[in-house]
Amino acid sequence: MKFSLDVENNPTGWPDHTQLPESDGTFVKNFQEHPQSILLTDSITPVLETIHADGNYCIGQDSGIYWRLADPLEKGAEAPDWFYVPNVPPTLDGKYRRSYVMWQEFVAPLIVLEFVSGNGSEERDRTPLLRSGKQETKPGRFWIYENVIRPAFYGIYEVNKASVEVYYLSQGRYELVAANERGHYPIAPLGVELGIWQGSYQNMELPWLRWWDSAGNLLLSGAQRADRAEDQLEQLRAQLRSAGIEPQL
């Protein structure tokens, strides 16, 4: 299937998410990345379900965001480790998304998160896209997010340094967000904060990237929510027994 790569023209006839590659064939860098993505998604889902009563939002985990046509096609995509797009349906034409295609939808992600596996230079690379004839420089990831994909928030998480830095798009440029008194970074449109939590998840003791609410309460994973509900139920049973009532719960 052939497509024009002339990005100056109207994208009529350009490929959609079912016609674009969904992987570049590379390995996930380490065993921590997938659990980290799952933890972020699992813990913020109740917040998103409250915000989006209609269910119109999507989350990508190591999934492609296509921002231009290129040859090969994969060169026109970035694949953030985690991103969230508000007010778009989770499926398109009854099909689950294989990638997020900017020229199909025109809605930028609200937040993009990258998990550093090397020294962080790729995630902070501001090299612009420059063309000379048929030759072009390879644009840096930071430049692509800031100038083309343009998520309102961009986070760079380094598990080896137990740190995260968060940028906010202001007047077309990313500005570093200052941590609050809890050492967290507010994501105001969601009413949450992003920060580092030291603990065990999926049999790994690490400084995990986690969400908190605006009052500083950790947003729990599904397993943590179930454990808390069981603890509360057991407390209720104990209170009933102390009052001489055999609980039926």
Steps between C-alpha positions, in 0.01 A plus 500: 500500500650837396440835666625843411761628745437866414418638843415845360180376337165421658518155661206362304575140422776470757518169692303450819587307816419165337743561213803619696760278671425449869855399593854575388619156609714615792504336840366660816810634677447336840259293708382803700343697214182299447413472872562874531254576220241263647535661843444849357194392303350285775524767769368795297210313336243594771591869452463480123170312526368784716624770261380314190156366585453432128814283492664718237870491577790278404828395654799383302774283648807472279269574206576710194394860451525576128575867439611494135532275197854376448686230313514252665171570672635424848724809480188712518405377846605533862404227746478649851513257788168642626258766380142613553269672253175653626169518316567247227329160469698192604418338164476626143235363264447211739869402499742522790776748438830373364658845520399862554506695173517877534370576151189290570402658829675834562472458880835513677572279800464681831805327644786291360741307723834353402689247713876550465700186427831662404648827619193711418650671198241360258210626712659848522617525139392838354653450154259660248381342177700665220474415131749557222374358173413136568720490810376580848632497853347257745286710734540455873224356713466811717477717186227280351289515815550874545450607139278241331308263730478769770363323808425750776724303740816302427659290775841333502530225761835352599463195721876478559500854642163465675393822329252650259509838331182647358462766231195711422431648156472878542482735201635228272800403713554252781568645842624287788231452765607563859427232759250584772560467874450121475756467224222428248415662168139619460312398185221751555255394224475157662509619860794269570870516577788297363794385711724221621381226737748254648341160543434153366285435194485173303785355709736795435612747767564823309437874495181484290334787316159550667196727514364680807182705530518875558488445877807277490326163529660221298276367222488127562537218253210261453662246734561768762139618472378141548725453804373823654138400439564164667665671799205735537259207478693311768491806726123518453466130588702556817284796601183294451636209704602737782137621502375140530389477136618216281590660166342362183758677278 
